[in-house]
């Protein structure tokens, strides 16, 4: 028994040191080499500070609306709703989002609304949405801001991030950056 306990204790101590000390310190060191020392990308706009990797609430008609959040954009409580597609409360919530969107975008048909404008992401903090989610809102924003739709479509194209290496992941747009670029559009 003694011949098995000593190696087990050594393995436990070595694993503890590796995963509780060496690994976290290594990741922390790598993060210090990254921009902003691993604290995320901070964006300042109109005297306010935002993080580009955390979803923000945009519901004003003059802006592109962001993806709904199951946690009201609270980064301290990142989570999805955990409600399935047969949950009546969830279905009512999605229907309310559809109805609200259609009231503010009367020229859009229900079938044209992208799913990422009416459903929250798994984290509830997704800062991105699809280019279809941006394009479906162009008429409303063009009308309110008195900007040509073509100019807004160009803005959307300039803010669209392509998939990694052209293969991995979908095209996406960071809503915060898009709305800041919209504010700066002349």
C-alpha positions, 0 to 999 in steps of 0.5 A: 500500500505504501508503494502506491500512496507515495506516487499518488501524493506526488502526482496529486501535488504535481498536478495541483502545481501544474493546473493551479499555478503554472497554467494560470500564470502562463495564461496571465503572462500571455494576456499581458502581451495582448492589447489592453493587457487581456482586459478586452477591447475598450471603446470610448464614445461620447464620454462613455466607455464600452467593451466591444466583446460584450453586447450592448442594448440598442433599442432607439429607432435611429440605431441598429438594434442589437441581439436580445439578451436573456440577462439584460446585458449584465456581464456578471450574470452571463447565461441563456434562458434555458427555455426550449422551443415548446416553452409557452413563456419563451414562445410568448417572449419571442412573439412579443419581440417579433411584434415590437420589431414589426411595429418599428419596421412596418415595411418588413414581413415577419418571414424576413426577420432574422432569427438573431434579432428575436432570440438571445444567444447562449451567453445572453451577451453576444455583441455581434449579429448577422449582416441580414440583421443589419440590412433588414433595419436599413429602411427604418434608419434611413428614414429617421436619419434621412440617409440614403439606403445605399450609404447605409448598405455600404456602411454595413459592408464596411463593418462586416467581419469575414470568417476566419481564413474565409472558412471558420464561422459566419460573417458577422457585424459588431453592433457597437462598432456599427452604431458608432460608425453610424453616428460618425457617418456624415 
